[in-house]
Amino acid sequence: MSAELMAPPPLTPPGAEDRPPILVLGGDADVFLPRSAMQETADLWRADLDVLKGAPHGLMIDTAWRDATAGKIIAWLSDVDSRQEVGRQRSAQ
């Protein structure tokens, strides 16, 4: 196995002016990633974090969670759009 795969270079998140809205979405029944890893990822990327109660690791492919996951993403995108519209209105004043 390649050494680069074992120890990838550290990630550098974009600066505030270049950072798009980011959502980290996980499940509290994920057996691969603990909530602390989800929080660490959200903190690194200055992202919103949403952890679905009872949801497993494969949120997007698990048939029981696909609709709930999509609903969370759609609601988050709508909220982001609303916040950006408020920001645009404030900038125009």
N, C-alpha and C positions, 0 to 999 in steps of 0.2 A: 504494500500500500504506500502511496506517495506521502512523503513527509508533509507536503502542503495540505493534504486532506486531514492529517492528524492535528495540525496546528495552523489553521487558517490565519491570515493577517487580521489584526483588529479592525473592526468596522468603525468608520467615522461618519456619524450622522450629518446630514446637510445643515447648513446654517439656517437660522430662523427665517431669513428672507427667501430661501430656496426650498424650504420644507413644505411639502404638500401635507394635507390632513392625512393622518395615519390611524388606522384602527387595528388593535391586536385583539383577536377574538379567540377564546378558548373555552374549554369545558372543565368543570370541576371534577369530572369522572375520568379525566385524561390520565391513563396509566403511564404515559411516556414523559410528559412534561408537567412538573409541579407548578402550582400557581406562582411560586416565587420566580420561576423561569419566565412565565408570562409577564409578570410585573417587571422583571429586569429588562425584558425586551421592550416593553412599553416605555420604561424610563429612559432607556438608551435612545430611542427614536422620538422621545417626547410625544408619545402617542396616547390616544384614548384606549382604555382597556375595558373589555366586557367579558365576563366569565359566565357562561350559561350553566345554571344549576342542573346537574345530572347528565350533562353532555359529555360524550367521549372524545377521543383524540381526532377522529376523522369527521369533523363537523360537516364538511361539504359533501361527503360521500355516504354518510350514514343515513339511511332512508328515514329513520325516526327523527333526525335532527336537521335534515336538509331545509325544510320549510322554515323552521324556527331560526336557523342560521341566516337564511336569505332575508327573513323579516328583520332581524337585528341589523344586517348590513344596510338594507333599504332605509330603515329608520335613522341610522347613523348618517347616511349620505344626505337625507333630507335635513337633518339637524345641521350638518356642516354647511349645506347650501344656505340655510336660513341665517347662520352666523356670518357667512361671507356676504350675504346681501345687506345685513345690518352694517357690516364694516364698510361696504361700498357707499351706503347712504351717508354714513358719518364722514367719509372722505370727501364726498361731494358738497358737504355743507361748508 
